[in-house]
Amino acid sequence: MNSNSPIEDLMKTTMENMKNMIDVNTVIGDPIETSNGTVIIPISKVSFGFASGGGEYSKGRRESGRVEEVTKEGYPFAGGTGAGVSVQPVGFMIVGNNETKLIPVDQNITMVDTVLNTIPKVMEKIQNMIDKNKDHNTPNQDSMH
């Protein structure tokens, strides 16, 4: 005998089917490699919605006189479930030439996004300047003799 109620069975079936739809490749798409070795990875926003409802009602006859369907537990059951999925592209991660960039799909790029995307390049330039400065300020061992 099944210990689950019909609504539990409906929810379990719906959730198992939704689980089959959820995959890492839904959010982070399959990488695409270009001829020059650059890798492009699509990134999406995935939203899921789920609703379920139902009830068990006392035995009885409908107004039409037909006997209602009765569940294993002896009560008529009415229920339903529904689910929805929304997949929206967010951007593309571009990996190549020793750098990684995130190119957003949305054209409404804010100033903050622009600044955040340039920080790695600025930090690299600062580090290069520091390294060059150290090289110029280090005394040459041959000139000391």
Backbone as CSV, one residue per row, in Angstrom:
resi,resn,N_x,N_y,N_z,CA_x,CA_y,CA_z,C_x,C_y,C_z
1,MET,0.836,-1.185,0.000,0.000,0.000,0.000,0.880,1.247,0.000
2,ASN,0.557,2.208,-0.806,1.312,3.449,-0.914,0.938,4.364,0.242
3,SER,1.946,4.820,1.015,1.660,5.672,2.171,1.518,7.139,1.778
4,ASN,1.900,7.499,0.556,1.798,8.887,0.109,0.371,9.214,-0.283
5,SER,0.007,10.463,-0.068,-1.301,10.918,-0.535,-1.191,11.239,-2.019
6,PRO,-2.309,11.324,-2.722,-2.259,11.639,-4.157,-1.556,12.962,-4.452
7,ILE,-1.697,13.960,-3.582,-1.046,15.250,-3.829,0.471,15.097,-3.712
8,GLU,0.924,14.253,-2.775,2.363,14.003,-2.654,2.895,13.329,-3.907
9,ASP,2.124,12.383,-4.444,2.531,11.710,-5.680,2.613,12.697,-6.839
10,LEU,1.635,13.603,-6.941,1.655,14.621,-8.001,2.884,15.512,-7.876
11,MET,3.153,15.971,-6.653,4.298,16.853,-6.431,5.609,16.126,-6.733
12,LYS,5.714,14.883,-6.302,6.939,14.114,-6.527,7.190,13.939,-8.020
13,THR,6.161,13.589,-8.768,6.307,13.406,-10.213,6.724,14.704,-10.887
14,THR,6.095,15.813,-10.515,6.426,17.103,-11.117,7.856,17.507,-10.784
15,MET,8.257,17.350,-9.529,9.613,17.726,-9.121,10.663,16.861,-9.822
16,GLU,10.392,15.569,-9.995,11.342,14.698,-10.691,11.497,15.132,-12.147
17,ASN,10.391,15.509,-12.779,10.468,15.962,-14.168,11.197,17.299,-14.274
18,MET,11.009,18.188,-13.294,11.730,19.462,-13.298,13.222,19.219,-13.106
19,LYS,13.564,18.259,-12.241,14.971,17.947,-11.990,15.657,17.498,-13.276
20,ASN,14.927,16.797,-14.126,15.499,16.361,-15.398,15.802,17.549,-16.311
21,MET,15.052,18.649,-16.164,15.280,19.835,-16.992,16.455,20.659,-16.489
22,ILE,16.739,20.572,-15.186,17.803,21.381,-14.589,19.144,20.726,-14.887
23,ASP,20.022,21.477,-15.508,21.334,20.973,-15.906,22.288,22.154,-15.856
24,VAL,23.526,21.910,-15.506,24.498,23.003,-15.465,24.607,23.667,-16.829
25,ASN,24.395,22.915,-17.905,24.488,23.495,-19.244,23.316,24.412,-19.564
26,THR,22.294,24.425,-18.703,21.200,25.372,-18.890,21.657,26.767,-18.483
27,VAL,22.417,26.869,-17.408,22.900,28.162,-16.918,24.211,28.540,-17.608
28,ILE,25.171,27.658,-17.552,26.453,27.862,-18.223,26.423,26.966,-19.453
29,GLY,26.310,27.574,-20.612,26.175,26.808,-21.851,27.446,26.078,-22.236
30,ASP,27.333,25.270,-23.267,28.498,24.544,-23.778,29.518,25.538,-24.331
31,PRO,30.788,25.391,-23.952,31.827,26.294,-24.460,31.992,26.155,-25.976
32,ILE,32.269,27.282,-26.615,32.509,27.321,-28.055,33.945,27.799,-28.241
33,GLU,34.758,26.994,-28.924,36.153,27.381,-29.142,36.315,27.906,-30.562
34,THR,36.920,29.087,-30.667,37.146,29.695,-31.978,38.462,29.186,-32.565
35,SER,38.714,29.531,-33.809,39.919,29.054,-34.494,41.208,29.594,-33.867
36,ASN,41.139,30.760,-33.209,42.352,31.315,-32.586,42.524,30.861,-31.132
37,GLY,41.686,29.932,-30.672,41.824,29.389,-29.327,41.002,30.091,-28.272
38,THR,40.325,31.168,-28.627,39.462,31.863,-27.675,38.248,30.986,-27.382
39,VAL,37.863,30.925,-26.109,36.709,30.130,-25.704,35.585,31.084,-25.308
40,ILE,34.402,30.858,-25.867,33.224,31.673,-25.574,32.223,30.791,-24.840
41,ILE,31.810,31.241,-23.646,30.885,30.468,-22.825,29.613,31.289,-22.613
42,PRO,28.466,30.830,-23.139,27.214,31.552,-22.916,26.728,31.361,-21.475
43,ILE,26.204,32.437,-20.889,25.686,32.396,-19.523,24.244,32.880,-19.548
44,SER,23.358,32.125,-18.876,21.933,32.456,-18.865,21.409,32.500,-17.442
45,LYS,20.301,33.201,-17.276,19.573,33.236,-16.012,18.398,32.283,-16.180
46,VAL,18.267,31.328,-15.268,17.193,30.343,-15.351,16.287,30.514,-14.141
47,SER,14.984,30.636,-14.391,13.996,30.759,-13.319,12.986,29.624,-13.457
48,PHE,12.647,29.021,-12.331,11.659,27.956,-12.309,10.514,28.362,-11.400
49,GLY,9.317,27.983,-11.773,8.148,28.204,-10.934,7.391,26.898,-10.791
50,PHE,6.774,26.703,-9.650,6.079,25.451,-9.388,4.848,25.742,-8.544
51,ALA,3.742,25.131,-8.903,2.513,25.266,-8.118,1.826,23.911,-8.062
52,SER,1.215,23.639,-6.931,0.520,22.367,-6.764,-0.636,22.566,-5.803
53,GLY,-1.678,21.835,-6.020,-2.819,21.932,-5.123,-3.740,20.747,-5.302
54,GLY,-4.527,20.506,-4.308,-5.469,19.396,-4.402,-6.173,19.197,-3.088
55,GLY,-7.067,18.265,-3.092,-7.795,17.975,-1.870,-8.500,16.640,-1.955
56,GLU,-8.734,16.057,-0.787,-9.507,14.831,-0.685,-10.843,15.206,-0.070
57,TYR,-11.894,14.699,-0.647,-13.234,15.093,-0.230,-13.985,13.877,0.274
58,SER,-14.999,14.124,1.099,-15.762,13.010,1.661,-16.520,12.277,0.566
59,LYS,-16.835,11.001,0.852,-17.575,10.191,-0.115,-18.959,10.781,-0.324
60,GLY,-19.483,10.489,-1.452,-20.836,10.959,-1.704,-21.151,10.870,-3.168
61,ARG,-22.305,11.351,-3.524,-22.725,11.337,-4.918,-22.750,12.762,-5.432
62,ARG,-22.416,12.883,-6.692,-22.512,14.193,-7.324,-23.978,14.483,-7.585
63,GLU,-24.224,15.728,-7.911,-25.606,16.106,-8.199,-26.163,15.330,-9.382
64,SER,-25.279,14.931,-10.309,-25.742,14.196,-11.485,-26.100,12.760,-11.137
65,GLY,-25.718,12.327,-9.935,-26.062,10.979,-9.522,-24.952,9.969,-9.739
66,ARG,-23.845,10.371,-10.399,-22.738,9.436,-10.618,-21.876,9.370,-9.358
67,VAL,-21.338,8.224,-9.089,-20.444,8.068,-7.939,-19.082,8.635,-8.315
68,GLU,-18.499,9.426,-7.415,-17.188,10.019,-7.668,-16.103,8.953,-7.602
69,GLU,-14.991,9.232,-8.287,-13.843,8.330,-8.212,-13.315,8.356,-6.784
70,VAL,-12.986,7.206,-6.252,-12.530,7.106,-4.873,-11.072,6.647,-4.873
71,THR,-10.232,7.314,-4.059,-8.819,6.943,-3.966,-8.671,5.681,-3.131
72,LYS,-7.423,5.164,-3.057,-7.143,3.956,-2.283,-7.539,4.137,-0.819
73,GLU,-7.421,5.352,-0.332,-7.747,5.624,1.067,-9.254,5.749,1.281
74,GLY,-9.998,5.746,0.202,-11.441,5.809,0.340,-12.030,7.185,0.134
75,TYR,-11.228,8.178,-0.234,-11.740,9.525,-0.438,-11.540,9.935,-1.896
76,PRO,-12.483,10.637,-2.463,-12.272,11.157,-3.817,-11.207,12.258,-3.780
77,PHE,-10.404,12.329,-4.814,-9.293,13.272,-4.856,-9.402,14.145,-6.092
78,ALA,-9.097,15.428,-5.915,-8.987,16.359,-7.042,-7.700,17.144,-6.838
79,GLY,-6.900,17.272,-7.885,-5.648,17.995,-7.728,-5.005,18.302,-9.055
80,GLY,-3.989,19.116,-8.986,-3.259,19.473,-10.191,-1.940,20.120,-9.837
81,THR,-1.016,20.067,-10.777,0.275,20.716,-10.600,0.633,21.447,-11.880
82,GLY,1.535,22.369,-11.751,2.010,23.094,-12.923,3.404,23.623,-12.659
83,ALA,4.150,23.789,-13.722,5.510,24.301,-13.599,5.836,25.135,-14.819
84,GLY,6.748,26.068,-14.652,7.185,26.899,-15.765,8.668,27.179,-15.667
85,VAL,9.281,27.393,-16.803,10.716,27.663,-16.863,10.944,28.885,-17.739
86,SER,11.849,29.750,-17.311,12.239,30.911,-18.102,13.760,30.913,-18.210
87,VAL,14.268,30.974,-19.434,15.715,31.039,-19.659,16.009,32.341,-20.389
88,GLN,16.800,33.212,-19.751,17.150,34.502,-20.346,18.667,34.595,-20.495
89,PRO,19.167,34.895,-21.691,20.610,35.065,-21.846,21.095,36.283,-21.058
90,VAL,22.199,36.119,-20.350,22.763,37.202,-19.538,23.989,37.794,-20.218
91,GLY,24.835,36.918,-20.748,26.057,37.407,-21.375,26.920,36.266,-21.855
92,PHE,28.143,36.628,-22.216,29.110,35.651,-22.688,30.418,35.865,-21.954
93,MET,31.006,34.780,-21.453,32.327,34.851,-20.852,33.317,34.497,-21.959
94,ILE,34.276,35.393,-22.185,35.261,35.206,-23.239,36.608,34.968,-22.570
95,VAL,37.219,33.822,-22.847,38.500,33.464,-22.254,39.508,33.290,-23.383
96,GLY,40.548,34.114,-23.371,41.582,34.026,-24.396,42.607,35.121,-24.223
97,ASN,43.774,34.939,-24.807,44.860,35.920,-24.730,45.188,36.287,-23.287
98,ASN,45.209,35.301,-22.412,45.533,35.483,-20.993,44.612,36.455,-20.272
99,GLU,43.373,36.563,-20.714,42.409,37.408,-20.003,41.017,36.807,-20.113
100,THR,40.169,37.203,-19.177,38.778,36.759,-19.156,37.896,37.988,-19.125
101,LYS,36.897,38.010,-20.003,35.962,39.137,-20.061,34.546,38.607,-19.954
102,LEU,33.681,39.403,-19.354,32.253,39.099,-19.347,31.568,40.163,-20.190
103,ILE,30.971,39.736,-21.295,30.267,40.652,-22.185,28.776,40.491,-21.923
104,PRO,28.137,41.485,-21.303,26.702,41.363,-21.022,25.875,41.502,-22.295
105,VAL,24.754,40.794,-22.323,23.840,40.888,-23.461,23.060,42.188,-23.383
106,ASP,22.710,42.595,-22.160,21.927,43.812,-21.953,22.746,45.024,-22.367
107,GLN,22.199,45.849,-23.212,22.909,47.033,-23.692,22.906,48.166,-22.673
108,ASN,22.128,48.045,-21.611,22.072,49.083,-20.580,23.197,48.865,-19.573
109,ILE,24.416,48.979,-20.051,25.579,48.769,-19.195,25.769,50.005,-18.320
110,THR,25.873,49.775,-17.037,26.037,50.891,-16.107,27.515,51.248,-15.983
111,MET,27.756,52.389,-15.404,29.124,52.834,-15.170,29.845,51.854,-14.247
112,VAL,29.145,51.309,-13.270,29.750,50.349,-12.347,30.235,49.121,-13.111
113,ASP,29.419,48.612,-14.038,29.826,47.461,-14.850,31.096,47.778,-15.633
114,THR,31.148,48.952,-16.214,32.312,49.351,-17.002,33.560,49.406,-16.127
115,VAL,33.440,50.002,-14.944,34.575,50.100,-14.026,35.013,48.704,-13.583
116,LEU,34.065,47.851,-13.222,34.410,46.502,-12.775,35.113,45.706,-13.869
117,ASN,34.704,45.896,-15.102,35.334,45.168,-16.203,36.744,45.663,-16.505
118,THR,37.064,46.920,-16.159,38.397,47.454,-16.455,39.382,47.279,-15.301
119,ILE,38.919,46.937,-14.119,39.805,46.800,-12.954,40.944,45.813,-13.207
120,PRO,40.692,44.612,-13.753,41.830,43.698,-13.965,42.902,44.282,-14.877
121,LYS,42.527,44.998,-15.923,43.513,45.597,-16.835,44.313,46.687,-16.129
122,VAL,43.638,47.507,-15.342,44.309,48.587,-14.611,45.297,47.992,-13.609
123,MET,44.874,46.955,-12.886,45.760,46.324,-11.903,46.989,45.721,-12.587
124,GLU,46.795,45.137,-13.752,47.913,44.555,-14.492,48.895,45.640,-14.929
125,LYS,48.391,46.782,-15.400,49.262,47.881,-15.820,50.036,48.451,-14.636
126,ILE,49.376,48.579,-13.495,50.047,49.085,-12.293,51.160,48.128,-11.883
127,GLN,50.868,46.829,-11.910,51.881,45.835,-11.542,53.067,45.889,-12.495
128,ASN,52.805,46.052,-13.781,53.889,46.163,-14.769,54.743,47.395,-14.506
129,MET,54.110,48.526,-14.148,54.854,49.752,-13.845,55.735,49.552,-12.614
130,ILE,55.201,48.883,-11.599,55.972,48.631,-10.374,57.167,47.746,-10.688
131,ASP,56.922,46.698,-11.481,58.016,45.787,-11.845,59.103,46.512,-12.633
132,LYS,58.722,47.375,-13.578,59.701,48.129,-14.369,60.483,49.083,-13.478
133,ASN,59.786,49.713,-12.534,60.425,50.634,-11.605,61.463,49.904,-10.759
134,LYS,61.150,48.703,-10.310,62.092,47.914,-9.515,63.326,47.580,-10.338
135,ASP,63.130,47.232,-11.608,64.256,46.880,-12.482,65.192,48.072,-12.678
136,HIS,64.657,49.272,-12.824,65.480,50.469,-13.042,66.183,50.917,-11.767
137,ASN,65.595,50.687,-10.617,66.178,51.138,-9.356,67.143,50.130,-8.746
138,THR,67.185,48.920,-9.257,68.096,47.907,-8.734,69.496,48.190,-9.270
139,PRO,70.495,48.361,-8.381,71.857,48.647,-8.855,72.418,47.449,-9.608
140,ASN,73.172,47.742,-10.626,73.805,46.716,-11.441,75.018,46.189,-10.686
141,GLN,75.146,44.890,-10.551,76.240,44.277,-9.799,77.596,44.590,-10.436
142,ASP,77.674,44.700,-11.760,78.940,44.960,-12.440,79.454,46.371,-12.146
143,SER,78.582,47.326,-11.961,79.008,48.706,-11.745,79.560,48.916,-10.341
144,MET,79.336,48.000,-9.432,79.813,48.148,-8.066,81.284,47.760,-7.947
145,HIS,81.836,47.015,-8.846,83.227,46.553,-8.738,84.181,47.538,-9.276
